[in-house]
Amino acid sequence: MHSAVQASPEPGRPFTYPSSCFVTGTIHGTSVACLSTEQQVYFHQGCEPSERDRHDMAQLRRVFGIATHS
């Protein structure tokens, strides 16, 4: 089970991401830990996307055939 801890808006209470956010992917035949496509889309919501964000979302649409916001 994986989890990640990030600073929380409430002092002394870290925010823990659920293990479902983490998956294993493959880059050039090597297994790597990464965020799920759903989590990547979620993290890209709520702010004005940069050119890099638009590129990332286009890649997720192209490779995984998923709907994204930008």
C-alpha positions as CSV (number, residue, x, y, z in Angstrom):
1,M,0.0,0.0,0.0
2,H,1.4,3.4,-1.0
3,S,0.5,6.8,0.4
4,A,1.9,10.2,0.1
5,V,1.9,13.0,2.7
6,Q,1.5,16.6,1.8
7,A,1.3,19.7,4.0
8,S,-2.3,20.2,5.2
9,P,-4.0,23.6,5.6
10,E,-4.6,22.5,9.2
11,P,-1.3,22.7,11.2
12,G,-0.3,19.3,12.7
13,R,-2.7,17.3,10.4
14,P,-1.0,16.0,7.2
15,F,-3.2,15.2,4.2
16,T,-2.7,11.6,3.1
17,Y,-3.6,10.6,-0.4
18,P,-5.5,7.3,-0.8
19,S,-3.5,4.3,-2.1
20,S,-5.8,4.2,-5.2
21,C,-4.0,7.3,-6.4
22,F,-0.8,5.3,-7.0
23,V,-0.3,2.8,-9.8
24,T,2.6,1.1,-11.5
25,G,3.5,2.1,-15.1
26,T,6.2,1.2,-17.5
27,I,8.8,3.4,-19.2
28,H,11.1,1.7,-21.7
29,G,10.4,-1.7,-20.1
30,T,11.1,-0.5,-16.6
31,S,8.3,-0.5,-13.9
32,V,7.9,2.8,-12.2
33,A,5.6,4.1,-9.5
34,C,3.3,6.9,-10.8
35,L,-0.1,8.6,-10.3
36,S,-3.2,7.1,-11.8
37,T,-4.6,8.9,-14.9
38,E,-7.7,9.8,-12.9
39,Q,-5.5,11.5,-10.2
40,Q,-3.4,13.3,-12.8
41,V,-6.6,14.8,-14.3
42,Y,-7.9,15.7,-10.8
43,F,-4.6,17.5,-10.0
44,H,-4.9,19.5,-13.2
45,Q,-8.3,20.9,-12.3
46,G,-9.2,24.1,-10.5
47,C,-6.6,26.5,-12.0
48,E,-5.8,28.1,-15.3
49,P,-3.8,25.4,-17.2
50,S,-0.3,26.3,-18.5
51,E,1.0,25.1,-21.8
52,R,2.6,22.2,-20.1
53,D,-0.7,21.3,-18.4
54,R,-2.4,21.4,-21.8
55,H,0.3,19.1,-23.2
56,D,0.0,16.7,-20.3
57,M,-3.8,16.5,-20.7
58,A,-3.5,16.0,-24.5
59,Q,-1.1,13.1,-23.9
60,L,-3.6,11.5,-21.4
61,R,-6.4,11.8,-24.0
62,R,-4.2,10.4,-26.8
63,V,-2.7,7.5,-24.9
64,F,-5.5,6.5,-22.6
65,G,-8.6,7.8,-24.4
66,I,-9.9,9.6,-21.4
67,A,-11.8,12.9,-21.2
68,T,-10.0,15.8,-19.7
69,H,-11.0,19.4,-19.0
70,S,-8.3,21.0,-21.2
